[in-house]
Structures are given as structure tokens and as C-alpha cells.
Amino acid sequence: MTGGTAGPAGTAGAHHAYARLVLETMPEESRVGLTLGFVRTFGIPDIARVLYGTGRMTTEPRSRAKATGVAMFTLIGQGLDSSDGRRIVDGLRRIHDRPDITPELMQYVLACFTVCPLRFIDDHGYRAVTGEERDAAYAFHLGLSDALGLPDPSNGGHLAGVESWMRGYESRRFAPSTAGRALWEATSKGLLAARLPAPLAALAPAVAASLLDQPLRTALEVRRPSTPVRALVTCALRARARSRRRAS
């Protein structure tokens, strides 16, 4: 997904460290992670049906994902109270004001968009996410949830609570669906390939499948890639992280 051009200068102090992480420190890892968060929602049949029903995710996956990425990174970079932030929040309210999109579904989507980029950075970035950045990510998540009129599912008042709720929701709701499979087919062949380093992109969608965990592969009915492909992906990502670490 493609982020906006705004830097964290206009960001509210509460999530400044998060904005700096995803927009400046590790923007490429954040884009891949956000894309994986978007893909993760395909494992929930109710969400997959809504996305598939629009037609855009199967015919224009890059365009649809880019719009989502621009919206999220603008909110992160400019803040929820900026003029663009208020416009985007109002648009999100209108788009999702329909009976088949429940507050719980919205909570899950927002959790994926917050948690998955941080997971990818922890797993494949040149350094792990700091405690300050994690707290700042939670502050952003809480602010956006509140702006959309959604309750905080964490109960514990921190990001670990959001992750725990997300895992529980997935254990109850992940399931195969025709819509989810169609969305994966469209996304893995174009969108995810475009987000990967050049040596890996040529092997999509097998490479893309290597970035999915087993519960999501089961929900999307995706075979586990072969050992050589998984090893290639691991080596390529580790090499990239080492290179970035030396350059930082």
C-alpha cells in the first residue's frame, strides 16, 4: 500500500513515535505489514463477502489497497483532528454505515491495520518495535476507534489487549469462503507481489503464501509453500534486514 506524503510533524503527540516508525523509520515494512493486515481480513467470511461484493478487490486490487493505505497513512501522519483526518473519518463512517458491517467487524479490521504492520516489523525489520512505539500505536488505534464510535476491545488499556482480542476473534470466526479465496487469488498475484523485494516478486503467489500463518492459510485454503520457497523468503528478508541494519 502506498502511504501519504505527510510526515509526523503534524501528528498529535500521543502517537508521534508510531507515525515516525511507519512513515520514516520503516515505511516499506509498514506497507507490507498493512497489506498483510488487509489480506488477513479475508479470513473472516462476513468481511470477505463485503469486499468481494464491491468488485474492486478482484478487478482493481492495487487501486483498492492503495486507497486504503493512503487513508491510513494520512490519518497517522496528519492526525485524526486535521482537516484531512476529519474528512477521512467522515468518509469511513459513511462507507461502513450499512447493516452487514457490524461494530465488531470494524473493530477487527482496525485491529489488523494496527497489529499486522508491527508484527511484520518485529519479524522482518532491522530492529524490533520499541515499547514507546507500541504504546503510540495503541494511542492511535484507540483514537481512531473512538472517532468511529467503536468501543476499545482490549480491556487492558494496551496493545497486547487488542492482540489478545484479535486472536480470540480469529479462533472463532476464521473459516473458508468462496469470497475469501477469490480475494486471495486476486491479491496474491498482483498486490502482494508488488510489495515484495524484486527477487521474491517473480515467485508470487508462493512467496506471498509464505508470509501467511497457518490459521490464515487454512481459512483462505492456501497450501503451505514448499521448503525451498520458504527458505528463500526467509533468507531474502533476513538479508534485507541485515543490509538495513548496517545502513542505519
C-alpha positions in Angstrom: 0.0 0.0 0.0 1.2 3.5 -0.7 1.3 5.9 2.2 0.7 9.6 2.1 3.4 12.2 1.9 2.8 13.9 5.2 5.4 13.4 7.9 4.8 13.2 11.6 5.3 16.9 12.2 1.5 17.4 12.2 0.8 14.3 14.3 -0.7 14.6 17.8 1.9 13.9 20.4 0.3 10.8 21.7 1.2 8.8 18.6 4.2 10.7 17.3 6.5 7.7 17.7 4.2 5.5 15.8 4.0 8.0 12.9 7.7 8.3 12.8 8.1 4.5 12.7 5.7 3.8 9.9 6.3 6.9 7.8 10.1 7.4 8.2 11.9 4.6 10.0 10.4 1.6 8.3 7.9 2.7 5.7 8.4 -0.3 3.4 8.0 -2.8 6.1 4.9 -0.9 7.3 3.4 -1.0 3.8 3.9 -4.8 3.6 2.5 -5.3 7.1 -0.5 -3.1 6.3 -1.1 -5.1 3.1 -0.9 -8.3 5.1 -3.4 -6.9 7.6 -5.8 -6.2 4.8 -5.3 -9.8 3.5 -6.0 -11.1 7.0 -9.5 -9.7 6.9 -10.2 -12.1 4.0 -10.2 -14.9 6.5 -13.4 -13.6 8.1 -16.3 -14.7 5.8 -18.5 -11.8 6.6 -15.8 -9.3 5.7 -14.8 -11.2 2.6 -18.3 -11.1 1.3 -18.5 -7.3 1.7 -15.1 -6.8 0.0 -15.9 -9.3 -2.8 -19.3 -7.7 -3.3 -17.8 -4.3 -4.3 -16.0 -5.9 -7.2 -13.0 -3.7 -6.8 -10.8 -6.1 -4.9 -10.9 -8.7 -7.6 -10.7 -6.3 -10.6 -8.6 -3.5 -9.2 -6.8 -4.9 -6.1 -3.9 -2.4 -6.3 -6.2 0.6 -6.6 -8.4 -0.5 -3.8 -5.5 -1.3 -1.5 -3.8 2.0 -2.4 -6.8 4.0 -1.4 -6.9 2.2 2.0 -3.2 2.8 2.5 -3.4 6.4 1.6 -6.2 6.9 4.1 -4.5 5.1 6.9 -1.1 6.8 6.5 -2.7 10.2 6.1 -4.5 9.6 9.4 -1.3 8.5 11.0 0.8 11.3 9.6 -1.6 14.3 9.8 -3.6 13.2 12.8 -7.3 12.5 13.4 -8.1 16.1 14.1 -6.5 17.5 11.0 -8.8 18.7 8.2 -7.8 15.6 6.1 -8.1 13.4 9.1 -11.7 14.6 9.8 -12.6 14.2 6.1 -11.3 10.6 6.0 -13.0 9.7 9.3 -16.3 11.1 8.0 -15.8 9.1 4.8 -15.1 5.9 6.7 -18.3 6.4 8.7 -20.4 6.8 5.5 -18.8 3.9 3.7 -19.3 1.5 6.6 -22.8 2.6 7.5 -24.6 -0.5 6.3 -26.3 -3.3 8.1 -23.9 -6.1 7.1 -20.9 -4.2 8.7 -21.2 -4.6 12.4 -19.1 -2.7 15.0 -17.3 -6.0 15.8 -16.2 -6.4 12.1 -15.0 -2.8 12.1 -13.0 -3.4 15.3 -11.4 -6.4 13.8 -10.3 -4.5 10.6 -8.8 -1.7 12.7 -7.0 -4.3 14.9 -5.5 -5.9 11.8 -4.4 -2.5 10.4 -2.7 -1.6 13.7 -1.2 -5.0 14.8 0.0 -6.5 11.5 2.5 -3.8 10.5 4.1 -4.1 13.9 4.2 -7.9 13.6 5.9 -7.6 10.3 8.5 -5.1 11.6 9.2 -7.3 14.6 9.7 -10.4 12.4 11.4 -8.9 9.4 12.6 -5.3 10.2 16.1 -4.4 11.0 15.0 -3.9 14.7 12.0 -4.7 16.8 9.3 -2.2 17.6 10.1 -0.3 20.8 7.8 -0.1 23.8 7.3 3.7 23.1 6.3 2.9 19.5 3.9 0.2 20.6 2.2 2.5 23.2 2.0 5.2 20.5 0.4 2.7 18.1 -2.2 1.8 20.7 -2.9 5.5 21.3 -3.6 5.9 17.6 -5.8 2.8 17.5 -7.8 4.0 20.5 -8.2 7.5 19.0 -9.4 6.1 15.6 -11.8 3.6 17.3 -13.2 6.5 19.4 -13.6 8.7 16.3 -15.6 5.9 14.6 -17.8 5.4 17.6 -16.3 1.9 18.4 -15.5 0.5 21.8 -12.0 -0.5 22.8 -11.8 -4.3 22.7 -8.6 -4.5 24.6 -10.0 -4.2 28.2 -6.4 -4.0 29.4 -5.7 -0.5 28.0 -2.7 -1.5 25.9 -1.9 -3.0 22.6 -1.4 -6.5 24.0 -5.1 -6.5 24.9 -6.0 -5.6 21.2 -3.8 -8.5 20.0 -5.4 -10.9 22.5 -8.9 -9.9 21.4 -7.9 -10.3 17.8 -6.6 -13.8 18.3 -9.7 -14.8 20.1 -11.9 -13.4 17.4 -9.9 -15.2 14.7 -10.2 -18.5 16.5 -14.0 -18.1 16.5 -14.5 -16.6 13.1 -11.8 -17.7 10.6 -13.3 -20.0 8.1 -13.0 -20.8 4.4 -15.3 -18.9 2.0 -15.6 -18.6 -1.8 -15.2 -14.8 -1.4 -12.1 -15.1 0.7 -10.4 -17.4 -1.7 -11.3 -15.2 -4.7 -9.9 -12.2 -2.9 -6.7 -14.0 -2.1 -6.2 -15.1 -5.7 -6.5 -11.5 -6.9 -4.3 -10.1 -4.2 -1.5 -12.6 -4.2 -0.9 -12.4 -7.9 -0.7 -8.6 -8.1 -0.8 -6.6 -4.9 1.5 -8.6 -2.6 4.0 -9.3 -5.4 4.3 -5.6 -6.0 5.2 -5.1 -2.3 8.0 -7.6 -2.1 11.7 -7.2 -3.0 12.3 -7.8 -6.7 14.0 -11.2 -6.3 10.9 -12.5 -4.5 8.2 -10.8 -6.6 8.8 -13.1 -9.5 7.8 -16.1 -7.4 4.4 -14.8 -6.3 1.9 -16.0 -5.1 4.0 -18.8 -3.5 6.2 -16.2 -1.8 3.1 -14.3 -0.6 1.7 -17.5 0.9 5.0 -17.9 2.9 4.0 -14.7 4.7 0.8 -16.1 6.0 0.5 -18.1 9.2 -1.2 -21.5 9.3 -4.6 -20.3 10.6 -4.9 -17.8 7.8 -3.7 -20.3 5.2 -6.4 -22.7 6.4 -9.1 -20.0 6.2 -8.0 -19.0 2.7 -7.4 -22.6 1.6 -3.8 -21.9 0.6 -1.3 -24.6 0.5 1.8 -24.3 2.6 4.7 -23.4 0.2 7.5 -25.8 -0.4 10.5 -25.8 1.9 12.8 -24.3 -0.7 10.4 -21.4 -1.3 10.0 -20.7 2.4 13.8 -20.9 2.9 14.3 -18.4 0.0 11.8 -16.0 1.5 13.4 -16.2 4.9 16.9 -15.7 3.6 15.9 -12.8 1.4 14.1 -11.0 4.2 17.0 -11.6 6.6 19.5 -10.3 4.1 17.5 -7.2 3.6 17.2 -6.6 7.4 20.9 -7.0 7.8 21.6 -4.5 5.0 19.2 -2.0 6.6 20.7 -2.6 10.0 24.2 -1.8 8.7 22.9 1.3 6.9 21.0 2.7 9.9 
